[in-house]
Amino acid sequence: MKTEVIVVIGAGGIGMAIARRQGFGKHILLADFNETLLAAAAKQLEEASYQVSTLKVDVSSRESVRALADKAASLGSVINLVNAAGVSPNMAPPERVLAVDLCGSAVVFEEFERVIAEGGSALIVSSMAGHMMPSLSKDQNYALAFTPADDLLKLPFLNADAVPNSMVAYIMSKRANHLRVQASSISWGKRGARVNAISPGIILTPLALHELNSPIGDMYRAMIEASPAKRMASPDEIAVAANFLLGPDAGFVTGSDLLIDGGVISAMLAGLLPTP
């Protein structure tokens, strides 16, 4: 029987929670840009008896993502892909946010479409931020969904004048993730595979703690207080939802986005929070 391979891009809290839930008894190919984090994450999984391979990846580089996809295919049948890579608004300038979170996500979908197994499924970890943006035009939606990844950053409404700061870049990127999932579901469907997105709210990870202690920390605390849930979530709660979307029980679900935010977007709709 051919080895079943699960690819997880992003060795942070959410990526690792999904890897633990999905990967036992399968071969996990774990990838990240941060080699120190990647090595530590792989060690944790190996000590828990998971079978793990690793590869450094920069999702903003097609060559790097292609090498990852080729390695995954060499290990066995690629049944699951999880893209949890990304940078937050407080971590990078706008051009880097767009390169990783927007263009990089599209590159991952394009390259892994070549190697995903029939019956396989993919999931991108997006963000509730994608639900915060006012409506785009029909032409803008179509461009974000279907423009080849290598041409995405040439779109006029993604130039420096239109995207003046990292927060706008982040929100635009996450909206693009949702649109890209819809578009990719069509081409992936021709291979008998599915692709979906998940949009977490504030999840208790090292990245969230970094944000809470940053200049935008008060904004995060206001979101938590205004939300119906009035709390953050654990990475394991996201992994439970990911398990459903990646598995056979979600066989009729493709091209969708699942918002898991404790009601933050609902609070914005109700006027309890300002919309960024």
C-alpha positions as CSV (number, residue, x, y, z in Angstrom):
1,M,0.0,0.0,0.0
2,K,1.3,3.4,-1.0
3,T,2.3,5.7,1.9
4,E,-0.2,8.4,2.6
5,V,1.4,11.9,2.9
6,I,0.1,14.9,4.7
7,V,1.8,18.2,3.9
8,V,1.7,21.0,6.6
9,I,3.2,24.3,5.7
10,G,3.7,26.4,8.8
11,A,5.0,24.9,12.0
12,G,3.3,27.3,14.4
13,G,0.5,26.6,16.8
14,I,-2.3,25.9,14.4
15,G,-0.2,24.0,11.9
16,M,1.1,21.8,14.6
17,A,-2.3,21.1,16.1
18,I,-3.6,20.0,12.7
19,A,-0.5,17.9,12.1
20,R,-1.0,16.1,15.4
21,R,-4.7,15.4,14.7
22,Q,-4.3,14.4,11.0
23,G,-0.9,12.8,10.8
24,F,-0.6,9.8,13.0
25,G,0.0,6.7,11.0
26,K,0.8,8.8,7.9
27,H,3.9,10.5,6.7
28,I,4.0,14.2,7.6
29,L,6.0,16.5,5.4
30,L,6.4,19.6,7.6
31,A,7.6,22.9,6.1
32,D,8.4,26.3,7.3
33,F,10.5,29.3,6.5
34,N,12.0,29.4,10.0
35,E,14.4,26.5,10.2
36,T,14.9,26.7,14.0
37,L,11.1,26.5,14.5
38,L,10.8,23.7,11.9
39,A,13.5,21.5,13.6
40,A,11.9,22.0,17.0
41,A,8.4,21.2,15.7
42,A,9.6,18.1,13.9
43,K,11.4,16.9,17.1
44,Q,8.1,17.2,19.1
45,L,6.3,15.1,16.5
46,E,9.0,12.5,16.3
47,E,9.1,12.1,20.0
48,A,5.4,11.4,19.9
49,S,6.0,8.6,17.3
50,Y,4.9,10.5,14.2
51,Q,6.8,9.9,10.9
52,V,8.1,13.3,9.8
53,S,10.2,14.8,7.1
54,T,11.0,18.5,6.9
55,L,11.9,21.0,4.2
56,K,12.5,24.7,4.5
57,V,10.0,26.6,2.2
58,D,9.4,30.2,1.2
59,V,5.8,30.3,-0.1
60,S,6.5,33.6,-1.9
61,S,9.0,31.6,-4.2
62,R,7.5,29.3,-6.8
63,E,10.8,27.4,-7.1
64,S,10.7,26.7,-3.3
65,V,7.0,25.6,-3.3
66,R,7.6,23.5,-6.4
67,A,10.5,21.7,-4.6
68,L,8.2,21.0,-1.7
69,A,5.4,19.6,-3.9
70,D,7.9,17.4,-5.7
71,K,9.3,16.1,-2.4
72,A,5.8,15.4,-1.1
73,A,5.0,13.4,-4.3
74,S,8.2,11.4,-3.9
75,L,7.2,10.3,-0.4
76,G,3.9,8.7,-1.4
77,S,0.3,9.7,-2.1
78,V,-0.4,13.3,-1.1
79,I,-3.8,13.1,0.5
80,N,-3.9,16.3,2.5
81,L,-2.3,19.7,2.2
82,V,-2.6,22.3,5.0
83,N,-1.2,25.8,4.3
84,A,-0.8,27.6,7.6
85,A,2.0,29.9,6.5
86,G,1.6,33.6,6.8
87,V,2.9,36.8,8.3
88,S,0.8,39.2,10.5
89,P,0.4,43.0,10.0
90,N,2.7,43.6,12.9
91,M,5.5,41.4,11.5
92,A,6.2,42.7,8.0
93,P,5.8,45.6,5.6
94,P,2.8,45.6,3.2
95,E,4.8,44.2,0.2
96,R,5.9,41.2,2.2
97,V,2.4,40.5,3.6
98,L,1.1,40.5,0.0
99,A,3.9,38.3,-1.2
100,V,3.4,35.7,1.5
101,D,-0.2,35.8,2.4
102,L,-1.8,36.6,-0.9
103,C,0.6,35.6,-3.8
104,G,2.2,32.7,-1.8
105,S,-1.2,31.2,-1.1
106,A,-2.0,31.2,-4.8
107,V,1.3,29.6,-5.7
108,V,0.8,26.8,-3.2
109,F,-2.6,26.0,-4.7
110,E,-1.1,26.0,-8.2
111,E,1.9,23.8,-7.4
112,F,0.1,21.2,-5.3
113,E,-2.7,20.8,-7.8
114,R,-0.1,18.9,-9.8
115,V,0.5,16.3,-7.1
116,I,-2.7,16.0,-4.9
117,A,-4.1,12.5,-5.0
118,E,-7.6,11.7,-6.3
119,G,-9.9,12.0,-3.3
120,G,-7.4,14.3,-1.6
121,S,-8.2,17.6,0.1
122,A,-6.5,20.9,0.9
123,L,-7.0,23.6,3.5
124,I,-5.7,27.1,3.8
125,V,-5.7,28.7,7.3
126,S,-6.9,32.2,6.4
127,S,-8.3,34.7,8.9
128,M,-11.4,36.4,10.1
129,A,-9.8,39.5,8.7
130,G,-10.9,38.4,5.2
131,H,-14.5,39.1,6.4
132,M,-13.7,42.6,7.5
133,M,-13.2,44.2,4.1
134,P,-16.0,46.1,2.3
135,S,-17.2,44.5,-0.9
136,L,-14.9,44.6,-3.9
137,S,-16.1,45.1,-7.4
138,K,-17.0,42.1,-9.6
139,D,-13.8,42.6,-11.7
140,Q,-11.6,42.8,-8.6
141,N,-13.1,39.6,-7.2
142,Y,-12.5,37.8,-10.4
143,A,-8.9,39.1,-10.7
144,L,-8.0,38.0,-7.2
145,A,-9.6,34.6,-7.8
146,F,-8.3,33.7,-11.3
147,T,-5.2,35.8,-12.1
148,P,-2.2,33.5,-12.4
149,A,-0.2,33.7,-9.2
150,D,2.9,35.1,-10.9
151,D,0.9,38.1,-12.1
152,L,-1.2,38.8,-9.0
153,L,1.1,41.5,-7.5
154,K,0.8,43.4,-10.8
155,L,-2.9,44.1,-10.3
156,P,-3.4,47.9,-10.1
157,F,-5.5,47.7,-6.9
158,L,-2.6,45.9,-5.1
159,N,0.0,48.6,-5.8
160,A,1.6,50.7,-3.0
161,D,-0.8,53.6,-3.3
162,A,-3.8,51.3,-3.0
163,V,-2.4,49.2,-0.1
164,P,-0.8,51.9,2.1
165,N,-0.1,49.8,5.2
166,S,0.3,46.2,6.4
167,M,-3.2,46.0,7.9
168,V,-4.8,46.7,4.6
169,A,-2.4,44.3,2.9
170,Y,-3.4,41.6,5.4
171,I,-7.1,42.1,5.1
172,M,-6.9,42.1,1.3
173,S,-4.8,39.0,1.4
174,K,-7.2,37.1,3.5
175,R,-10.1,38.1,1.3
176,A,-8.1,36.9,-1.7
177,N,-7.6,33.5,0.1
178,H,-11.4,33.0,0.2
179,L,-11.7,33.9,-3.5
180,R,-8.8,31.8,-4.5
181,V,-10.3,28.8,-2.7
182,Q,-13.5,29.2,-4.8
183,A,-11.5,29.4,-8.0
184,S,-9.2,26.5,-7.1
185,S,-12.1,24.2,-6.2
186,I,-12.9,24.1,-9.9
187,S,-9.5,23.1,-11.2
188,W,-8.8,20.8,-8.2
189,G,-12.2,19.2,-8.8
190,K,-11.0,18.0,-12.2
191,R,-8.5,15.9,-10.2
192,G,-11.2,14.6,-7.9
193,A,-9.8,16.7,-5.0
194,R,-11.3,19.4,-2.8
195,V,-10.0,22.7,-1.4
196,N,-11.4,24.9,1.4
197,A,-10.4,27.7,3.8
198,I,-10.8,28.1,7.5
199,S,-10.8,31.6,9.0
200,P,-9.8,31.6,12.7
201,G,-10.3,34.5,15.0
202,I,-7.9,35.2,17.9
203,I,-6.2,31.8,18.7
204,L,-4.0,31.4,21.7
205,T,-0.6,30.8,19.9
206,P,2.8,32.5,20.3
207,L,1.9,34.7,17.4
208,A,-1.3,35.9,19.1
209,L,0.6,36.6,22.3
210,H,3.1,38.7,20.2
211,E,0.2,40.6,18.8
212,L,-1.5,41.1,22.2
213,N,1.8,42.6,23.5
214,S,2.3,44.8,20.4
215,P,0.9,48.4,19.7
216,I,-2.3,46.8,18.3
217,G,-2.9,44.7,21.4
218,D,-5.7,46.9,22.7
219,M,-7.6,46.2,19.4
220,Y,-7.3,42.5,20.0
221,R,-8.5,42.8,23.6
222,A,-11.5,44.9,22.4
223,M,-12.4,42.2,19.9
224,I,-12.3,39.5,22.6
225,E,-14.5,41.6,25.0
226,A,-17.1,42.5,22.3
227,S,-17.4,39.0,20.9
228,P,-20.2,36.7,22.1
229,A,-17.6,34.0,23.2
230,K,-15.5,36.6,25.1
231,R,-12.4,34.5,24.9
232,M,-9.7,33.3,22.6
233,A,-9.7,29.7,21.2
234,S,-7.0,27.0,21.4
235,P,-5.3,25.7,18.3
236,D,-6.9,22.3,19.0
237,E,-10.3,23.8,18.4
238,I,-9.2,24.8,15.0
239,A,-7.7,21.4,14.4
240,V,-11.1,19.8,15.1
241,A,-12.7,21.9,12.4
242,A,-9.8,21.2,10.0
243,N,-10.2,17.5,10.6
244,F,-13.8,17.7,9.3
245,L,-13.0,19.7,6.2
246,L,-10.0,17.5,5.3
247,G,-11.9,14.3,5.8
248,P,-14.5,12.2,4.0
249,D,-17.4,13.6,6.0
250,A,-16.9,16.9,4.2
251,G,-16.9,15.2,0.7
252,F,-19.6,17.7,-0.5
253,V,-17.7,20.7,0.8
254,T,-15.4,22.5,-1.5
255,G,-14.7,26.1,-2.4
256,S,-15.9,27.2,1.1
257,D,-14.6,29.2,4.0
258,L,-15.4,28.3,7.6
259,L,-15.4,31.3,10.0
260,I,-14.3,30.4,13.5
261,D,-14.0,33.7,15.4
262,G,-16.1,33.5,18.5
263,G,-18.4,36.0,17.0
264,V,-16.0,38.9,16.4
265,I,-17.4,39.6,12.9
266,S,-20.9,39.4,14.3
267,A,-19.9,42.1,16.8
268,M,-18.7,44.3,14.0
269,L,-21.9,43.8,12.1
270,A,-23.8,44.8,15.2
271,G,-21.8,48.0,15.5
272,L,-20.1,46.8,18.8
273,L,-16.7,47.1,17.1
274,P,-15.3,49.4,14.4
275,T,-14.5,47.8,11.1
276,P,-10.8,48.3,10.2
